[in-house]
Amino acid sequence: MERADHLSDIIDKISQSLSQSELDVYLNDFVRYNMLDEKTAMLLRVALSDKSLIKVDKLDRDMVRADMLKNVIINII
């Protein structure tokens, strides 16, 4: 599968919301498949954590996290 098709498939699999634990699974897979290095994954884990998104309403936090991860995938992976 071409890289663009693979990334499109990943984006499609990310639902409208993404918990912090689900984010960890994606980031671990991205590192495992050499799509991200450990340092970048760690920075994304911190940036998209519940602690970083504390000012976002708790009911919206997982939706914001999903949108942000999709944007990262589109732009840096």
N, CA, C, O and CB atoms as a CASP TS submission, in Angstrom:
PFRMAT TS
TARGET T0000
AUTHOR 0000-0000-0000
METHOD Language model
MODEL 1
PARENT N/A
ATOM      1  N   MET     1       0.848  -1.179   0.000  1.00  0.00           N
ATOM      2  CA  MET     1       0.000   0.000   0.000  1.00  0.00           C
ATOM      3  C   MET     1       0.894   1.243   0.000  1.00  0.00           C
ATOM      4  O   MET     1       1.882   1.304   0.731  1.00  0.00           O
ATOM      5  CB  MET     1      -0.965  -0.002   1.228  1.00  0.00           C
ATOM      6  N   GLU     2       0.546   2.211  -0.809  1.00  0.00           N
ATOM      7  CA  GLU     2       1.316   3.445  -0.845  1.00  0.00           C
ATOM      8  C   GLU     2       1.165   4.185   0.471  1.00  0.00           C
ATOM      9  O   GLU     2       0.166   4.038   1.175  1.00  0.00           O
ATOM     10  CB  GLU     2       0.874   4.332  -2.018  1.00  0.00           C
ATOM     11  N   ARG     3       2.184   4.991   0.793  1.00  0.00           N
ATOM     12  CA  ARG     3       2.196   5.724   2.064  1.00  0.00           C
ATOM     13  C   ARG     3       0.957   6.610   2.220  1.00  0.00           C
ATOM     14  O   ARG     3       0.351   6.632   3.291  1.00  0.00           O
ATOM     15  CB  ARG     3       3.463   6.580   2.167  1.00  0.00           C
ATOM     16  N   ALA     4       0.579   7.328   1.184  1.00  0.00           N
ATOM     17  CA  ALA     4      -0.593   8.212   1.271  1.00  0.00           C
ATOM     18  C   ALA     4      -1.861   7.409   1.553  1.00  0.00           C
ATOM     19  O   ALA     4      -2.706   7.834   2.340  1.00  0.00           O
ATOM     20  CB  ALA     4      -0.758   9.019  -0.034  1.00  0.00           C
ATOM     21  N   ASP     5      -1.992   6.250   0.912  1.00  0.00           N
ATOM     22  CA  ASP     5      -3.151   5.399   1.155  1.00  0.00           C
ATOM     23  C   ASP     5      -3.152   4.877   2.585  1.00  0.00           C
ATOM     24  O   ASP     5      -4.199   4.797   3.228  1.00  0.00           O
ATOM     25  CB  ASP     5      -3.173   4.232   0.169  1.00  0.00           C
ATOM     26  N   HIS     6      -1.972   4.524   3.072  1.00  0.00           N
ATOM     27  CA  HIS     6      -1.838   4.018   4.435  1.00  0.00           C
ATOM     28  C   HIS     6      -2.224   5.101   5.443  1.00  0.00           C
ATOM     29  O   HIS     6      -2.955   4.829   6.395  1.00  0.00           O
ATOM     30  CB  HIS     6      -0.396   3.530   4.694  1.00  0.00           C
ATOM     31  N   LEU     7      -1.743   6.313   5.241  1.00  0.00           N
ATOM     32  CA  LEU     7      -2.076   7.411   6.146  1.00  0.00           C
ATOM     33  C   LEU     7      -3.566   7.731   6.098  1.00  0.00           C
ATOM     34  O   LEU     7      -4.179   8.014   7.128  1.00  0.00           O
ATOM     35  CB  LEU     7      -1.260   8.656   5.795  1.00  0.00           C
ATOM     36  N   SER     8      -4.141   7.686   4.910  1.00  0.00           N
ATOM     37  CA  SER     8      -5.573   7.918   4.762  1.00  0.00           C
ATOM     38  C   SER     8      -6.359   6.852   5.522  1.00  0.00           C
ATOM     39  O   SER     8      -7.369   7.155   6.157  1.00  0.00           O
ATOM     40  CB  SER     8      -5.972   7.923   3.272  1.00  0.00           C
ATOM     41  N   ASP     9      -5.898   5.622   5.457  1.00  0.00           N
ATOM     42  CA  ASP     9      -6.543   4.528   6.177  1.00  0.00           C
ATOM     43  C   ASP     9      -6.470   4.755   7.690  1.00  0.00           C
ATOM     44  O   ASP     9      -7.444   4.506   8.400  1.00  0.00           O
ATOM     45  CB  ASP     9      -5.890   3.184   5.806  1.00  0.00           C
ATOM     46  N   ILE    10      -5.333   5.220   8.182  1.00  0.00           N
ATOM     47  CA  ILE    10      -5.173   5.511   9.613  1.00  0.00           C
ATOM     48  C   ILE    10      -6.137   6.608  10.036  1.00  0.00           C
ATOM     49  O   ILE    10      -6.812   6.488  11.058  1.00  0.00           O
ATOM     50  CB  ILE    10      -3.719   5.925   9.932  1.00  0.00           C
ATOM     51  N   ILE    11      -6.203   7.666   9.258  1.00  0.00           N
ATOM     52  CA  ILE    11      -7.099   8.784   9.583  1.00  0.00           C
ATOM     53  C   ILE    11      -8.546   8.307   9.633  1.00  0.00           C
ATOM     54  O   ILE    11      -9.305   8.713  10.514  1.00  0.00           O
ATOM     55  CB  ILE    11      -6.949   9.925   8.548  1.00  0.00           C
ATOM     56  N   ASP    12      -8.931   7.448   8.694  1.00  0.00           N
ATOM     57  CA  ASP    12     -10.296   6.916   8.668  1.00  0.00           C
ATOM     58  C   ASP    12     -10.595   6.069   9.906  1.00  0.00           C
ATOM     59  O   ASP    12     -11.732   6.037  10.378  1.00  0.00           O
ATOM     60  CB  ASP    12     -10.512   6.084   7.403  1.00  0.00           C
ATOM     61  N   LYS    13      -9.577   5.383  10.432  1.00  0.00           N
ATOM     62  CA  LYS    13      -9.775   4.518  11.596  1.00  0.00           C
ATOM     63  C   LYS    13      -9.892   5.304  12.899  1.00  0.00           C
ATOM     64  O   LYS    13     -10.461   4.810  13.872  1.00  0.00           O
ATOM     65  CB  LYS    13      -8.634   3.531  11.702  1.00  0.00           C
ATOM     66  N   ILE    14      -9.358   6.521  12.924  1.00  0.00           N
ATOM     67  CA  ILE    14      -9.482   7.346  14.119  1.00  0.00           C
ATOM     68  C   ILE    14     -10.909   7.867  14.162  1.00  0.00           C
ATOM     69  O   ILE    14     -11.369   8.535  13.235  1.00  0.00           O
ATOM     70  CB  ILE    14      -8.439   8.524  14.126  1.00  0.00           C
ATOM     71  N   SER    15     -11.592   7.560  15.230  1.00  0.00           N
ATOM     72  CA  SER    15     -12.990   7.972  15.333  1.00  0.00           C
ATOM     73  C   SER    15     -13.083   9.472  15.600  1.00  0.00           C
ATOM     74  O   SER    15     -12.081  10.187  15.582  1.00  0.00           O
ATOM     75  CB  SER    15     -13.709   7.182  16.448  1.00  0.00           C
ATOM     76  N   GLN    16     -14.290   9.921  15.843  1.00  0.00           N
ATOM     77  CA  GLN    16     -14.522  11.348  16.126  1.00  0.00           C
ATOM     78  C   GLN    16     -13.923  11.757  17.456  1.00  0.00           C
ATOM     79  O   GLN    16     -13.674  12.940  17.687  1.00  0.00           O
ATOM     80  CB  GLN    16     -16.017  11.659  16.121  1.00  0.00           C
ATOM     81  N   SER    17     -13.687  10.791  18.333  1.00  0.00           N
ATOM     82  CA  SER    17     -13.074  11.095  19.620  1.00  0.00           C
ATOM     83  C   SER    17     -11.973  10.085  19.901  1.00  0.00           C
ATOM     84  O   SER    17     -11.999   8.959  19.403  1.00  0.00           O
ATOM     85  CB  SER    17     -14.128  11.089  20.757  1.00  0.00           C
ATOM     86  N   LEU    18     -11.011  10.505  20.703  1.00  0.00           N
ATOM     87  CA  LEU    18      -9.839   9.682  20.962  1.00  0.00           C
ATOM     88  C   LEU    18      -9.401   9.906  22.402  1.00  0.00           C
ATOM     89  O   LEU    18      -9.006  11.011  22.774  1.00  0.00           O
ATOM     90  CB  LEU    18      -8.685  10.012  19.967  1.00  0.00           C
ATOM     91  N   SER    19      -9.472   8.859  23.203  1.00  0.00           N
ATOM     92  CA  SER    19      -9.042   8.981  24.601  1.00  0.00           C
ATOM     93  C   SER    19      -7.515   9.039  24.666  1.00  0.00           C
ATOM     94  O   SER    19      -6.820   8.752  23.691  1.00  0.00           O
ATOM     95  CB  SER    19      -9.581   7.792  25.453  1.00  0.00           C
ATOM     96  N   GLN    20      -7.027   9.410  25.821  1.00  0.00           N
ATOM     97  CA  GLN    20      -5.582   9.477  26.004  1.00  0.00           C
ATOM     98  C   GLN    20      -4.957   8.090  25.856  1.00  0.00           C
ATOM     99  O   GLN    20      -3.870   7.963  25.292  1.00  0.00           O
ATOM    100  CB  GLN    20      -5.242  10.074  27.380  1.00  0.00           C
ATOM    101  N   SER    21      -5.618   7.064  26.347  1.00  0.00           N
ATOM    102  CA  SER    21      -5.078   5.705  26.217  1.00  0.00           C
ATOM    103  C   SER    21      -5.094   5.226  24.761  1.00  0.00           C
ATOM    104  O   SER    21      -4.179   4.524  24.332  1.00  0.00           O
ATOM    105  CB  SER    21      -5.879   4.731  27.095  1.00  0.00           C
ATOM    106  N   GLU    22      -6.118   5.597  24.006  1.00  0.00           N
ATOM    107  CA  GLU    22      -6.157   5.255  22.576  1.00  0.00           C
ATOM    108  C   GLU    22      -5.047   5.992  21.829  1.00  0.00           C
ATOM    109  O   GLU    22      -4.427   5.434  20.923  1.00  0.00           O
ATOM    110  CB  GLU    22      -7.541   5.605  21.964  1.00  0.00           C
ATOM    111  N   LEU    23      -4.802   7.229  22.205  1.00  0.00           N
ATOM    112  CA  LEU    23      -3.703   7.992  21.611  1.00  0.00           C
ATOM    113  C   LEU    23      -2.386   7.264  21.805  1.00  0.00           C
ATOM    114  O   LEU    23      -1.583   7.165  20.877  1.00  0.00           O
ATOM    115  CB  LEU    23      -3.625   9.398  22.221  1.00  0.00           C
ATOM    116  N   ASP    24      -2.162   6.755  23.010  1.00  0.00           N
ATOM    117  CA  ASP    24      -0.921   6.029  23.304  1.00  0.00           C
ATOM    118  C   ASP    24      -0.738   4.837  22.375  1.00  0.00           C
ATOM    119  O   ASP    24       0.375   4.560  21.928  1.00  0.00           O
ATOM    120  CB  ASP    24      -0.912   5.558  24.759  1.00  0.00           C
ATOM    121  N   VAL    25      -1.817   4.139  22.085  1.00  0.00           N
ATOM    122  CA  VAL    25      -1.743   2.982  21.183  1.00  0.00           C
ATOM    123  C   VAL    25      -1.301   3.434  19.792  1.00  0.00           C
ATOM    124  O   VAL    25      -0.405   2.837  19.196  1.00  0.00           O
ATOM    125  CB  VAL    25      -3.115   2.253  21.106  1.00  0.00           C
ATOM    126  N   TYR    26      -1.930   4.483  19.281  1.00  0.00           N
ATOM    127  CA  TYR    26      -1.541   5.001  17.958  1.00  0.00           C
ATOM    128  C   TYR    26      -0.089   5.441  17.936  1.00  0.00           C
ATOM    129  O   TYR    26       0.651   5.096  17.015  1.00  0.00           O
ATOM    130  CB  TYR    26      -2.438   6.171  17.557  1.00  0.00           C
ATOM    131  N   LEU    27       0.327   6.203  18.945  1.00  0.00           N
ATOM    132  CA  LEU    27       1.701   6.701  18.960  1.00  0.00           C
ATOM    133  C   LEU    27       2.702   5.564  19.068  1.00  0.00           C
ATOM    134  O   LEU    27       3.750   5.603  18.423  1.00  0.00           O
ATOM    135  CB  LEU    27       1.898   7.676  20.112  1.00  0.00           C
ATOM    136  N   ASN    28       2.401   4.560  19.864  1.00  0.00           N
ATOM    137  CA  ASN    28       3.295   3.396  19.962  1.00  0.00           C
ATOM    138  C   ASN    28       3.402   2.683  18.616  1.00  0.00           C
ATOM    139  O   ASN    28       4.484   2.242  18.229  1.00  0.00           O
ATOM    140  CB  ASN    28       2.792   2.413  21.045  1.00  0.00           C
ATOM    141  N   ASP    29       2.283   2.569  17.903  1.00  0.00           N
ATOM    142  CA  ASP    29       2.311   1.950  16.572  1.00  0.00           C
ATOM    143  C   ASP    29       3.112   2.796  15.586  1.00  0.00           C
ATOM    144  O   ASP    29       3.863   2.254  14.775  1.00  0.00           O
ATOM    145  CB  ASP    29       0.882   1.746  16.047  1.00  0.00           C
ATOM    146  N   PHE    30       2.959   4.111  15.646  1.00  0.00           N
ATOM    147  CA  PHE    30       3.713   4.987  14.750  1.00  0.00           C
ATOM    148  C   PHE    30       5.216   4.826  14.971  1.00  0.00           C
ATOM    149  O   PHE    30       5.992   4.832  14.015  1.00  0.00           O
ATOM    150  CB  PHE    30       3.299   6.454  14.958  1.00  0.00           C
ATOM    151  N   VAL    31       5.618   4.685  16.215  1.00  0.00           N
ATOM    152  CA  VAL    31       7.046   4.468  16.518  1.00  0.00           C
ATOM    153  C   VAL    31       7.462   3.084  16.032  1.00  0.00           C
ATOM    154  O   VAL    31       8.508   2.936  15.400  1.00  0.00           O
ATOM    155  CB  VAL    31       7.325   4.616  18.052  1.00  0.00           C
ATOM    156  N   ARG    32       6.657   2.081  16.321  1.00  0.00           N
ATOM    157  CA  ARG    32       6.982   0.703  15.940  1.00  0.00           C
ATOM    158  C   ARG    32       7.170   0.572  14.431  1.00  0.00           C
ATOM    159  O   ARG    32       8.032  -0.180  13.976  1.00  0.00           O
ATOM    160  CB  ARG    32       5.882  -0.252  16.413  1.00  0.00           C
ATOM    161  N   TYR    33       6.375   1.294  13.661  1.00  0.00           N
ATOM    162  CA  TYR    33       6.459   1.213  12.203  1.00  0.00           C
ATOM    163  C   TYR    33       7.288   2.339  11.589  1.00  0.00           C
ATOM    164  O   TYR    33       7.193   2.618  10.394  1.00  0.00           O
ATOM    165  CB  TYR    33       5.072   1.233  11.612  1.00  0.00           C
ATOM    166  N   ASN    34       8.100   2.979  12.425  1.00  0.00           N
ATOM    167  CA  ASN    34       9.045   4.017  11.987  1.00  0.00           C
ATOM    168  C   ASN    34       8.383   5.187  11.270  1.00  0.00           C
ATOM    169  O   ASN    34       8.962   5.777  10.358  1.00  0.00           O
ATOM    170  CB  ASN    34      10.074   3.411  11.083  1.00  0.00           C
ATOM    171  N   MET    35       7.168   5.513  11.692  1.00  0.00           N
ATOM    172  CA  MET    35       6.495   6.682  11.138  1.00  0.00           C
ATOM    173  C   MET    35       6.840   7.918  11.965  1.00  0.00           C
ATOM    174  O   MET    35       6.797   9.043  11.466  1.00  0.00           O
ATOM    175  CB  MET    35       4.963   6.464  11.095  1.00  0.00           C
ATOM    176  N   LEU    36       7.182   7.699  13.232  1.00  0.00           N
ATOM    177  CA  LEU    36       7.620   8.756  14.154  1.00  0.00           C
ATOM    178  C   LEU    36       8.779   8.224  14.970  1.00  0.00           C
ATOM    179  O   LEU    36       8.888   7.020  15.203  1.00  0.00           O
ATOM    180  CB  LEU    36       6.453   9.229  15.086  1.00  0.00           C
ATOM    181  N   ASP    37       9.647   9.129  15.404  1.00  0.00           N
ATOM    182  CA  ASP    37      10.686   8.696  16.336  1.00  0.00           C
ATOM    183  C   ASP    37      10.158   8.833  17.762  1.00  0.00           C
ATOM    184  O   ASP    37       9.122   9.459  17.986  1.00  0.00           O
ATOM    185  CB  ASP    37      11.995   9.527  16.144  1.00  0.00           C
ATOM    186  N   GLU    38      10.860   8.256  18.711  1.00  0.00           N
ATOM    187  CA  GLU    38      10.427   8.259  20.119  1.00  0.00           C
ATOM    188  C   GLU    38      10.224   9.668  20.662  1.00  0.00           C
ATOM    189  O   GLU    38       9.246   9.935  21.361  1.00  0.00           O
ATOM    190  CB  GLU    38      11.447   7.529  20.981  1.00  0.00           C
ATOM    191  N   LYS    39      11.149  10.568  20.340  1.00  0.00           N
ATOM    192  CA  LYS    39      11.076  11.929  20.872  1.00  0.00           C
ATOM    193  C   LYS    39       9.820  12.648  20.373  1.00  0.00           C
ATOM    194  O   LYS    39       9.135  13.310  21.152  1.00  0.00           O
ATOM    195  CB  LYS    39      12.334  12.724  20.479  1.00  0.00           C
ATOM    196  N   THR    40       9.521  12.523  19.096  1.00  0.00           N
ATOM    197  CA  THR    40       8.333  13.160  18.531  1.00  0.00           C
ATOM    198  C   THR    40       7.073  12.565  19.141  1.00  0.00           C
ATOM    199  O   THR    40       6.132  13.292  19.458  1.00  0.00           O
ATOM    200  CB  THR    40       8.309  13.007  17.001  1.00  0.00           C
ATOM    201  N   ALA    41       7.050  11.254  19.304  1.00  0.00           N
ATOM    202  CA  ALA    41       5.895  10.600  19.920  1.00  0.00           C
ATOM    203  C   ALA    41       5.704  11.094  21.351  1.00  0.00           C
ATOM    204  O   ALA    41       4.574  11.335  21.778  1.00  0.00           O
ATOM    205  CB  ALA    41       6.064   9.066  19.901  1.00  0.00           C
ATOM    206  N   MET    42       6.788  11.246  22.087  1.00  0.00           N
ATOM    207  CA  MET    42       6.698  11.729  23.461  1.00  0.00           C
ATOM    208  C   MET    42       6.140  13.154  23.491  1.00  0.00           C
ATOM    209  O   MET    42       5.293  13.475  24.325  1.00  0.00           O
ATOM    210  CB  MET    42       8.080  11.679  24.142  1.00  0.00           C
ATOM    211  N   LEU    43       6.614  13.999  22.586  1.00  0.00           N
ATOM    212  CA  LEU    43       6.113  15.376  22.533  1.00  0.00           C
ATOM    213  C   LEU    43       4.628  15.418  22.195  1.00  0.00           C
ATOM    214  O   LEU    43       3.881  16.206  22.776  1.00  0.00           O
ATOM    215  CB  LEU    43       6.901  16.188  21.507  1.00  0.00           C
ATOM    216  N   LEU    44       4.202  14.585  21.269  1.00  0.00           N
ATOM    217  CA  LEU    44       2.775  14.518  20.926  1.00  0.00           C
ATOM    218  C   LEU    44       1.954  13.983  22.094  1.00  0.00           C
ATOM    219  O   LEU    44       0.847  14.456  22.352  1.00  0.00           O
ATOM    220  CB  LEU    44       2.562  13.633  19.686  1.00  0.00           C
ATOM    221  N   ARG    45       2.502  12.992  22.799  1.00  0.00           N
ATOM    222  CA  ARG    45       1.805  12.431  23.956  1.00  0.00           C
ATOM    223  C   ARG    45       1.558  13.519  25.001  1.00  0.00           C
ATOM    224  O   ARG    45       0.481  13.595  25.592  1.00  0.00           O
ATOM    225  CB  ARG    45       2.619  11.266  24.571  1.00  0.00           C
ATOM    226  N   VAL    46       2.564  14.354  25.217  1.00  0.00           N
ATOM    227  CA  VAL    46       2.441  15.444  26.189  1.00  0.00           C
ATOM    228  C   VAL    46       1.487  16.520  25.665  1.00  0.00           C
ATOM    229  O   VAL    46       0.615  16.988  26.398  1.00  0.00           O
ATOM    230  CB  VAL    46       3.828  16.058  26.495  1.00  0.00           C
ATOM    231  N   ALA    47       1.652  16.908  24.410  1.00  0.00           N
ATOM    232  CA  ALA    47       0.836  17.987  23.842  1.00  0.00           C
ATOM    233  C   ALA    47      -0.639  17.626  23.763  1.00  0.00           C
ATOM    234  O   ALA    47      -1.495  18.504  23.867  1.00  0.00           O
ATOM    235  CB  ALA    47       1.338  18.343  22.464  1.00  0.00           C
ATOM    236  N   LEU    48      -0.947  16.341  23.580  1.00  0.00           N
ATOM    237  CA  LEU    48      -2.330  15.911  23.424  1.00  0.00           C
ATOM    238  C   LEU    48      -2.897  15.257  24.686  1.00  0.00           C
ATOM    239  O   LEU    48      -3.955  14.629  24.654  1.00  0.00           O
ATOM    240  CB  LEU    48      -2.433  14.952  22.268  1.00  0.00           C
ATOM    241  N   SER    49      -2.179  15.414  25.784  1.00  0.00           N
ATOM    242  CA  SER    49      -2.614  14.797  27.044  1.00  0.00           C
ATOM    243  C   SER    49      -3.797  15.543  27.655  1.00  0.00           C
ATOM    244  O   SER    49      -4.076  16.689  27.301  1.00  0.00           O
ATOM    245  CB  SER    49      -1.452  14.757  28.045  1.00  0.00           C
ATOM    246  N   ASP    50      -4.480  14.879  28.572  1.00  0.00           N
ATOM    247  CA  ASP    50      -5.574  15.516  29.301  1.00  0.00           C
ATOM    248  C   ASP    50      -5.076  16.748  30.051  1.00  0.00           C
ATOM    249  O   ASP    50      -5.783  17.751  30.149  1.00  0.00           O
ATOM    250  CB  ASP    50      -6.219  14.523  30.279  1.00  0.00           C
ATOM    251  N   LYS    51      -3.872  16.668  30.573  1.00  0.00           N
ATOM    252  CA  LYS    51      -3.307  17.802  31.312  1.00  0.00           C
ATOM    253  C   LYS    51      -3.114  19.015  30.404  1.00  0.00           C
ATOM    254  O   LYS    51      -3.388  20.143  30.814  1.00  0.00           O
ATOM    255  CB  LYS    51      -1.968  17.407  31.951  1.00  0.00           C
ATOM    256  N   SER    52      -2.651  18.795  29.192  1.00  0.00           N
ATOM    257  CA  SER    52      -2.463  19.901  28.254  1.00  0.00           C
ATOM    258  C   SER    52      -3.785  20.461  27.749  1.00  0.00           C
ATOM    259  O   SER    52      -3.883  21.641  27.409  1.00  0.00           O
ATOM    260  CB  SER    52      -1.623  19.449  27.081  1.00  0.00           C
ATOM    261  N   LEU    53      -4.789  19.611  27.703  1.00  0.00           N
ATOM    262  CA  LEU    53      -6.098  20.021  27.198  1.00  0.00           C
ATOM    263  C   LEU    53      -7.066  20.362  28.340  1.00  0.00           C
ATOM    264  O   LEU    53      -8.283  20.341  28.153  1.00  0.00           O
ATOM    265  CB  LEU    53      -6.692  18.914  26.322  1.00  0.00           C
ATOM    266  N   ILE    54      -6.528  20.671  29.503  1.00  0.00           N
ATOM    267  CA  ILE    54      -7.338  20.898  30.700  1.00  0.00           C
ATOM    268  C   ILE    54      -8.375  22.005  30.520  1.00  0.00           C
ATOM    269  O   ILE    54      -9.441  21.951  31.132  1.00  0.00           O
ATOM    270  CB  ILE    54      -6.442  21.237  31.863  1.00  0.00           C
ATOM    271  N   LYS    55      -8.082  23.003  29.694  1.00  0.00           N
ATOM    272  CA  LYS    55      -9.014  24.116  29.501  1.00  0.00           C
ATOM    273  C   LYS    55     -10.129  23.790  28.517  1.00  0.00           C
ATOM    274  O   LYS    55     -11.086  24.552  28.376  1.00  0.00           O
ATOM    275  CB  LYS    55      -8.267  25.333  29.023  1.00  0.00           C
ATOM    276  N   VAL    56     -10.000  22.660  27.842  1.00  0.00           N
ATOM    277  CA  VAL    56     -11.056  22.196  26.944  1.00  0.00           C
ATOM    278  C   VAL    56     -12.068  21.444  27.798  1.00  0.00           C
ATOM    279  O   VAL    56     -11.693  20.612  28.625  1.00  0.00           O
ATOM    280  CB  VAL    56     -10.484  21.284  25.782  1.00  0.00           C
ATOM    281  N   ASP    57     -13.331  21.732  27.601  1.00  0.00           N
ATOM    282  CA  ASP    57     -14.386  21.050  28.345  1.00  0.00           C
ATOM    283  C   ASP    57     -14.172  19.540  28.276  1.00  0.00           C
ATOM    284  O   ASP    57     -13.861  18.995  27.216  1.00  0.00           O
ATOM    285  CB  ASP    57     -15.783  21.429  27.790  1.00  0.00           C
ATOM    286  N   LYS    58     -14.338  18.882  29.397  1.00  0.00           N
ATOM    287  CA  LYS    58     -14.067  17.449  29.486  1.00  0.00           C
ATOM    288  C   LYS    58     -14.846  16.631  28.446  1.00  0.00           C
ATOM    289  O   LYS    58     -14.338  15.636  27.928  1.00  0.00           O
ATOM    290  CB  LYS    58     -14.403  16.952  30.880  1.00  0.00           C
ATOM    291  N   LEU    59     -16.060  17.050  28.148  1.00  0.00           N
ATOM    292  CA  LEU    59     -16.869  16.334  27.163  1.00  0.00           C
ATOM    293  C   LEU    59     -16.340  16.500  25.739  1.00  0.00           C
ATOM    294  O   LEU    59     -16.612  15.662  24.880  1.00  0.00           O
ATOM    295  CB  LEU    59     -18.303  16.812  27.233  1.00  0.00           C
ATOM    296  N   ASP    60     -15.595  17.563  25.481  1.00  0.00           N
ATOM    297  CA  ASP    60     -15.060  17.844  24.146  1.00  0.00           C
ATOM    298  C   ASP    60     -13.610  17.414  23.974  1.00  0.00           C
ATOM    299  O   ASP    60     -13.106  17.357  22.852  1.00  0.00           O
ATOM    300  CB  ASP    60     -15.178  19.312  23.853  1.00  0.00           C
ATOM    301  N   ARG    61     -12.942  17.114  25.070  1.00  0.00           N
ATOM    302  CA  ARG    61     -11.490  16.853  25.047  1.00  0.00           C
ATOM    303  C   ARG    61     -11.103  15.738  24.080  1.00  0.00           C
ATOM    304  O   ARG    61     -10.149  15.898  23.319  1.00  0.00           O
ATOM    305  CB  ARG    61     -11.007  16.494  26.440  1.00  0.00           C
ATOM    306  N   ASP    62     -11.810  14.627  24.091  1.00  0.00           N
ATOM    307  CA  ASP    62     -11.456  13.507  23.219  1.00  0.00           C
ATOM    308  C   ASP    62     -11.679  13.838  21.744  1.00  0.00           C
ATOM    309  O   ASP    62     -10.952  13.353  20.877  1.00  0.00           O
ATOM    310  CB  ASP    62     -12.266  12.275  23.598  1.00  0.00           C
ATOM    311  N   MET    63     -12.683  14.662  21.464  1.00  0.00           N
ATOM    312  CA  MET    63     -12.917  15.083  20.075  1.00  0.00           C
ATOM    313  C   MET    63     -11.802  16.011  19.607  1.00  0.00           C
ATOM    314  O   MET    63     -11.325  15.888  18.479  1.00  0.00           O
ATOM    315  CB  MET    63     -14.290  15.786  19.938  1.00  0.00           C
ATOM    316  N   VAL    64     -11.388  16.928  20.455  1.00  0.00           N
ATOM    317  CA  VAL    64     -10.298  17.847  20.116  1.00  0.00           C
ATOM    318  C   VAL    64      -9.009  17.053  19.898  1.00  0.00           C
ATOM    319  O   VAL    64      -8.272  17.312  18.947  1.00  0.00           O
ATOM    320  CB  VAL    64     -10.103  18.913  21.236  1.00  0.00           C
ATOM    321  N   ARG    65      -8.739  16.085  20.783  1.00  0.00           N
ATOM    322  CA  ARG    65      -7.530  15.258  20.656  1.00  0.00           C
ATOM    323  C   ARG    65      -7.529  14.499  19.326  1.00  0.00           C
ATOM    324  O   ARG    65      -6.494  14.423  18.664  1.00  0.00           O
ATOM    325  CB  ARG    65      -7.428  14.262  21.839  1.00  0.00           C
ATOM    326  N   ALA    66      -8.670  13.939  18.929  1.00  0.00           N
ATOM    327  CA  ALA    66      -8.763  13.212  17.654  1.00  0.00           C
ATOM    328  C   ALA    66      -8.496  14.142  16.478  1.00  0.00           C
ATOM    329  O   ALA    66      -7.750  13.795  15.562  1.00  0.00           O
ATOM    330  CB  ALA    66     -10.149  12.558  17.503  1.00  0.00           C
ATOM    331  N   ASP    67      -9.101  15.311  16.505  1.00  0.00           N
ATOM    332  CA  ASP    67      -8.878  16.281  15.425  1.00  0.00           C
ATOM    333  C   ASP    67      -7.418  16.705  15.350  1.00  0.00           C
ATOM    334  O   ASP    67      -6.861  16.841  14.260  1.00  0.00           O
ATOM    335  CB  ASP    67      -9.766  17.513  15.622  1.00  0.00           C
ATOM    336  N   MET    68      -6.803  16.911  16.499  1.00  0.00           N
ATOM    337  CA  MET    68      -5.403  17.329  16.517  1.00  0.00           C
ATOM    338  C   MET    68      -4.495  16.228  15.985  1.00  0.00           C
ATOM    339  O   MET    68      -3.572  16.513  15.223  1.00  0.00           O
ATOM    340  CB  MET    68      -4.981  17.718  17.932  1.00  0.00           C
ATOM    341  N   LEU    69      -4.736  14.980  16.370  1.00  0.00           N
ATOM    342  CA  LEU    69      -3.910  13.875  15.873  1.00  0.00           C
ATOM    343  C   LEU    69      -4.079  13.722  14.362  1.00  0.00           C
ATOM    344  O   LEU    69      -3.098  13.514  13.649  1.00  0.00           O
ATOM    345  CB  LEU    69      -4.277  12.554  16.590  1.00  0.00           C
ATOM    346  N   LYS    70      -5.305  13.823  13.874  1.00  0.00           N
ATOM    347  CA  LYS    70      -5.518  13.751  12.423  1.00  0.00           C
ATOM    348  C   LYS    70      -4.743  14.842  11.696  1.00  0.00           C
ATOM    349  O   LYS    70      -4.156  14.595  10.642  1.00  0.00           O
ATOM    350  CB  LYS    70      -7.013  13.865  12.095  1.00  0.00           C
ATOM    351  N   ASN    71      -4.739  16.033  12.248  1.00  0.00           N
ATOM    352  CA  ASN    71      -4.004  17.134  11.654  1.00  0.00           C
ATOM    353  C   ASN    71      -2.502  16.865  11.653  1.00  0.00           C
ATOM    354  O   ASN    71      -1.813  17.167  10.679  1.00  0.00           O
ATOM    355  CB  ASN    71      -4.304  18.425  12.395  1.00  0.00           C
ATOM    356  N   VAL    72      -2.004  16.303  12.736  1.00  0.00           N
ATOM    357  CA  VAL    72      -0.587  15.941  12.792  1.00  0.00           C
ATOM    358  C   VAL    72      -0.253  14.912  11.718  1.00  0.00           C
ATOM    359  O   VAL    72       0.747  15.041  11.011  1.00  0.00           O
ATOM    360  CB  VAL    72      -0.223  15.395  14.185  1.00  0.00           C
ATOM    361  N   ILE    73      -1.085  13.905  11.604  1.00  0.00           N
ATOM    362  CA  ILE    73      -0.837  12.847  10.609  1.00  0.00           C
ATOM    363  C   ILE    73      -0.778  13.450   9.201  1.00  0.00           C
ATOM    364  O   ILE    73       0.111  13.120   8.416  1.00  0.00           O
ATOM    365  CB  ILE    73      -1.945  11.752  10.682  1.00  0.00           C
ATOM    366  N   ILE    74      -1.710  14.314   8.897  1.00  0.00           N
ATOM    367  CA  ILE    74      -1.769  14.931   7.577  1.00  0.00           C
ATOM    368  C   ILE    74      -0.525  15.787   7.304  1.00  0.00           C
ATOM    369  O   ILE    74      -0.039  15.843   6.175  1.00  0.00           O
ATOM    370  CB  ILE    74      -3.037  15.784   7.450  1.00  0.00           C
ATOM    371  N   ASN    75      -0.021  16.449   8.341  1.00  0.00           N
ATOM    372  CA  ASN    75       1.034  17.448   8.138  1.00  0.00           C
ATOM    373  C   ASN    75       2.450  17.015   8.435  1.00  0.00           C
ATOM    374  O   ASN    75       3.379  17.582   7.860  1.00  0.00           O
ATOM    375  CB  ASN    75       0.747  18.600   8.952  1.00  0.00           C
ATOM    376  N   ILE    76       2.668  16.030   9.310  1.00  0.00           N
ATOM    377  CA  ILE    76       4.063  15.716   9.616  1.00  0.00           C
ATOM    378  C   ILE    76       4.464  14.264   9.425  1.00  0.00           C
ATOM    379  O   ILE    76       5.652  13.943   9.450  1.00  0.00           O
ATOM    380  CB  ILE    76       4.344  16.095  11.000  1.00  0.00           C
ATOM    381  N   ILE    77       3.507  13.398   9.238  1.00  0.00           N
ATOM    382  CA  ILE    77       3.902  11.980   9.080  1.00  0.00           C
ATOM    383  C   ILE    77       3.994  11.656   7.603  1.00  0.00           C
ATOM    384  O   ILE    77       4.309  10.524   7.238  1.00  0.00           O
ATOM    385  CB  ILE    77       2.885  11.018   9.788  1.00  0.00           C
TER
END
